[in-house]
Amino acid sequence: HKDEIAYFQFSSGTTGRPKVTQISWEALFNQLVSFGNHIQIKQQHVFVGWIPFNRDMGLILQLFIPLFYAKHSVNIPPAKWVKNPAILLKAVSHFSGTFSAMPSFAFRFCARVVKTRSLAGVDLSSWHTVICSSERINIQDSGHIYIAF
């Protein structure tokens, strides 16, 4: 039934005490359809990410969306990504990834830690949608590319 609970979403409590939200099947379905329409999911979509499934971004964007639309999803263990953040970019290149999402701190971490020489041969031309969420970012011109800080 559409009003039955599909899952419970736990907040991290960053702005107060952690809270539990009940997500109904109807709300989940509407979110999946809305998101799919917004990014115009196509045949060739490949989702690449490292965000754990106990976070809403990982659960929805790395698990539920690919399952709902029968698309490929490449999931990197978070601990492996922290040790080597270039692994995400290499996975996008290797699997012709088209979609990724990360919180803004992850983009800052990549900009600080990933060295250009470690990206030799990496081709990101398939990567057409990258979502940054959770905090406000400022864009600064760093010469030839834009880096989120």
C-alpha positions as YAML, in Angstrom:
chain: A
units: angstrom
residues:
- id: 1
  name: HIS
  ca: [0.00, 0.00, 0.00]
- id: 2
  name: LYS
  ca: [1.34, 3.44, -0.89]
- id: 3
  name: ASP
  ca: [1.05, 4.79, 2.67]
- id: 4
  name: GLU
  ca: [2.98, 1.89, 4.23]
- id: 5
  name: ILE
  ca: [6.51, 2.56, 5.42]
- id: 6
  name: ALA
  ca: [9.22, 1.68, 2.90]
- id: 7
  name: TYR
  ca: [12.10, 2.49, 5.25]
- id: 8
  name: PHE
  ca: [13.21, 4.69, 8.13]
- id: 9
  name: GLN
  ca: [15.64, 7.54, 7.45]
- id: 10
  name: PHE
  ca: [17.86, 8.55, 10.35]
- id: 11
  name: SER
  ca: [19.26, 12.09, 10.42]
- id: 12
  name: SER
  ca: [22.85, 12.61, 11.43]
- id: 13
  name: GLY
  ca: [21.88, 15.11, 14.07]
- id: 14
  name: THR
  ca: [24.26, 17.79, 12.76]
- id: 15
  name: THR
  ca: [21.76, 20.56, 13.56]
- id: 16
  name: GLY
  ca: [20.26, 19.00, 16.67]
- id: 17
  name: ARG
  ca: [19.43, 15.61, 18.07]
- id: 18
  name: PRO
  ca: [19.28, 12.77, 15.53]
- id: 19
  name: LYS
  ca: [15.76, 12.14, 14.28]
- id: 20
  name: VAL
  ca: [13.93, 9.31, 12.56]
- id: 21
  name: THR
  ca: [11.72, 9.98, 9.53]
- id: 22
  name: GLN
  ca: [9.32, 7.41, 8.14]
- id: 23
  name: ILE
  ca: [9.48, 7.24, 4.33]
- id: 24
  name: SER
  ca: [6.37, 5.82, 2.69]
- id: 25
  name: TRP
  ca: [6.36, 3.79, -0.52]
- id: 26
  name: GLU
  ca: [4.51, 6.65, -2.22]
- id: 27
  name: ALA
  ca: [7.12, 9.21, -1.13]
- id: 28
  name: LEU
  ca: [9.95, 6.93, -2.25]
- id: 29
  name: PHE
  ca: [8.29, 6.26, -5.62]
- id: 30
  name: ASN
  ca: [7.65, 9.98, -6.18]
- id: 31
  name: GLN
  ca: [11.25, 10.82, -5.32]
- id: 32
  name: LEU
  ca: [12.61, 8.19, -7.71]
- id: 33
  name: VAL
  ca: [10.36, 9.28, -10.58]
- id: 34
  name: SER
  ca: [11.03, 12.97, -9.98]
- id: 35
  name: PHE
  ca: [14.77, 12.49, -9.84]
- id: 36
  name: GLY
  ca: [14.76, 10.26, -12.91]
- id: 37
  name: ASN
  ca: [12.81, 12.87, -14.85]
- id: 38
  name: HIS
  ca: [15.08, 15.65, -13.66]
- id: 39
  name: ILE
  ca: [18.35, 14.06, -14.78]
- id: 40
  name: GLN
  ca: [16.69, 12.39, -17.79]
- id: 41
  name: ILE
  ca: [17.99, 8.89, -17.17]
- id: 42
  name: LYS
  ca: [19.08, 7.24, -20.38]
- id: 43
  name: GLN
  ca: [20.17, 3.76, -21.43]
- id: 44
  name: GLN
  ca: [23.88, 4.44, -20.91]
- id: 45
  name: HIS
  ca: [23.67, 5.77, -17.33]
- id: 46
  name: VAL
  ca: [26.25, 4.33, -14.93]
- id: 47
  name: PHE
  ca: [26.19, 5.58, -11.33]
- id: 48
  name: VAL
  ca: [29.58, 5.76, -9.58]
- id: 49
  name: GLY
  ca: [29.97, 6.67, -5.92]
- id: 50
  name: TRP
  ca: [31.34, 5.90, -2.49]
- id: 51
  name: ILE
  ca: [28.69, 7.27, -0.10]
- id: 52
  name: PRO
  ca: [27.49, 4.56, 2.31]
- id: 53
  name: PHE
  ca: [23.92, 3.30, 2.08]
- id: 54
  name: ASN
  ca: [23.20, 4.41, 5.63]
- id: 55
  name: ARG
  ca: [23.21, 7.99, 4.27]
- id: 56
  name: ASP
  ca: [20.24, 9.20, 2.26]
- id: 57
  name: MET
  ca: [22.46, 10.33, -0.63]
- id: 58
  name: GLY
  ca: [24.07, 6.89, -0.91]
- id: 59
  name: LEU
  ca: [20.83, 5.00, -0.37]
- id: 60
  name: ILE
  ca: [18.80, 6.94, -2.93]
- id: 61
  name: LEU
  ca: [21.41, 7.86, -5.56]
- id: 62
  name: GLN
  ca: [23.66, 4.79, -5.44]
- id: 63
  name: LEU
  ca: [21.16, 2.04, -4.64]
- id: 64
  name: PHE
  ca: [17.49, 2.88, -5.16]
- id: 65
  name: ILE
  ca: [17.76, 4.96, -8.37]
- id: 66
  name: PRO
  ca: [19.91, 2.39, -10.19]
- id: 67
  name: LEU
  ca: [17.64, -0.46, -9.00]
- id: 68
  name: PHE
  ca: [14.45, 1.39, -9.94]
- id: 69
  name: TYR
  ca: [15.71, 2.24, -13.43]
- id: 70
  name: ALA
  ca: [17.70, -1.01, -13.93]
- id: 71
  name: LYS
  ca: [21.00, 0.85, -14.34]
- id: 72
  name: HIS
  ca: [24.54, -0.06, -13.39]
- id: 73
  name: SER
  ca: [25.93, 1.21, -10.11]
- id: 74
  name: VAL
  ca: [29.59, 1.10, -9.14]
- id: 75
  name: ASN
  ca: [29.91, 1.35, -5.36]
- id: 76
  name: ILE
  ca: [33.29, 2.06, -3.83]
- id: 77
  name: PRO
  ca: [33.72, 1.22, -0.14]
- id: 78
  name: PRO
  ca: [33.93, 4.54, 1.75]
- id: 79
  name: ALA
  ca: [37.13, 3.52, 3.61]
- id: 80
  name: LYS
  ca: [38.80, 2.72, 0.29]
- id: 81
  name: TRP
  ca: [37.76, 6.13, -1.10]
- id: 82
  name: VAL
  ca: [39.13, 7.97, 1.96]
- id: 83
  name: LYS
  ca: [42.51, 6.26, 1.53]
- id: 84
  name: ASN
  ca: [42.59, 7.01, -2.20]
- id: 85
  name: PRO
  ca: [40.01, 9.57, -3.42]
- id: 86
  name: ALA
  ca: [41.34, 9.31, -6.99]
- id: 87
  name: ILE
  ca: [39.69, 5.88, -7.10]
- id: 88
  name: LEU
  ca: [36.35, 7.58, -7.81]
- id: 89
  name: LEU
  ca: [37.73, 9.36, -10.87]
- id: 90
  name: LYS
  ca: [39.45, 6.19, -12.03]
- id: 91
  name: ALA
  ca: [36.19, 4.24, -11.64]
- id: 92
  name: VAL
  ca: [34.30, 6.88, -13.65]
- id: 93
  name: SER
  ca: [36.91, 6.49, -16.39]
- id: 94
  name: HIS
  ca: [37.05, 2.67, -16.27]
- id: 95
  name: PHE
  ca: [33.27, 2.08, -16.18]
- id: 96
  name: SER
  ca: [32.30, 5.10, -18.35]
- id: 97
  name: GLY
  ca: [30.45, 6.52, -15.38]
- id: 98
  name: THR
  ca: [27.86, 9.16, -16.14]
- id: 99
  name: PHE
  ca: [26.62, 10.20, -12.69]
- id: 100
  name: SER
  ca: [28.09, 10.82, -9.24]
- id: 101
  name: ALA
  ca: [27.09, 12.69, -6.12]
- id: 102
  name: MET
  ca: [29.12, 13.79, -3.11]
- id: 103
  name: PRO
  ca: [28.88, 16.32, -0.30]
- id: 104
  name: SER
  ca: [30.97, 19.45, -0.81]
- id: 105
  name: PHE
  ca: [33.62, 18.40, 1.75]
- id: 106
  name: ALA
  ca: [34.42, 15.44, -0.54]
- id: 107
  name: PHE
  ca: [35.12, 17.76, -3.47]
- id: 108
  name: ARG
  ca: [37.41, 19.85, -1.26]
- id: 109
  name: PHE
  ca: [39.15, 16.68, -0.09]
- id: 110
  name: CYS
  ca: [39.70, 15.53, -3.69]
- id: 111
  name: ALA
  ca: [41.02, 18.95, -4.73]
- id: 112
  name: ARG
  ca: [43.47, 18.91, -1.82]
- id: 113
  name: VAL
  ca: [44.63, 15.28, -1.98]
- id: 114
  name: VAL
  ca: [44.40, 14.01, -5.57]
- id: 115
  name: LYS
  ca: [47.58, 14.70, -7.52]
- id: 116
  name: THR
  ca: [47.43, 15.37, -11.25]
- id: 117
  name: ARG
  ca: [50.06, 12.71, -11.94]
- id: 118
  name: SER
  ca: [47.81, 10.04, -10.39]
- id: 119
  name: LEU
  ca: [45.19, 10.77, -13.05]
- id: 120
  name: ALA
  ca: [47.28, 9.90, -16.11]
- id: 121
  name: GLY
  ca: [45.02, 8.19, -18.63]
- id: 122
  name: VAL
  ca: [41.82, 9.03, -16.74]
- id: 123
  name: ASP
  ca: [39.03, 10.04, -19.14]
- id: 124
  name: LEU
  ca: [36.06, 11.79, -17.56]
- id: 125
  name: SER
  ca: [34.27, 12.61, -20.83]
- id: 126
  name: SER
  ca: [31.40, 10.22, -19.98]
- id: 127
  name: TRP
  ca: [30.72, 12.01, -16.67]
- id: 128
  name: HIS
  ca: [27.84, 14.36, -17.43]
- id: 129
  name: THR
  ca: [26.08, 14.77, -14.07]
- id: 130
  name: VAL
  ca: [27.84, 15.46, -10.79]
- id: 131
  name: ILE
  ca: [25.77, 16.53, -7.81]
- id: 132
  name: CYS
  ca: [27.23, 18.44, -4.90]
- id: 133
  name: SER
  ca: [25.08, 18.61, -1.82]
- id: 134
  name: SER
  ca: [24.99, 19.23, 1.89]
- id: 135
  name: GLU
  ca: [26.84, 22.53, 2.20]
- id: 136
  name: ARG
  ca: [27.16, 25.76, 0.25]
- id: 137
  name: ILE
  ca: [30.21, 25.94, -2.01]
- id: 138
  name: ASN
  ca: [32.14, 28.80, -3.53]
- id: 139
  name: ILE
  ca: [33.69, 28.46, -6.98]
- id: 140
  name: GLN
  ca: [37.13, 29.97, -7.53]
- id: 141
  name: ASP
  ca: [39.04, 30.15, -10.80]
- id: 142
  name: SER
  ca: [42.20, 28.11, -10.38]
- id: 143
  name: GLY
  ca: [43.61, 28.75, -13.83]
- id: 144
  name: HIS
  ca: [42.21, 26.30, -16.34]
- id: 145
  name: ILE
  ca: [39.69, 24.42, -14.22]
- id: 146
  name: TYR
  ca: [37.10, 25.26, -11.61]
- id: 147
  name: ILE
  ca: [37.52, 23.69, -8.20]
- id: 148
  name: ALA
  ca: [34.88, 23.71, -5.47]
- id: 149
  name: PHE
  ca: [36.14, 24.85, -2.08]
...
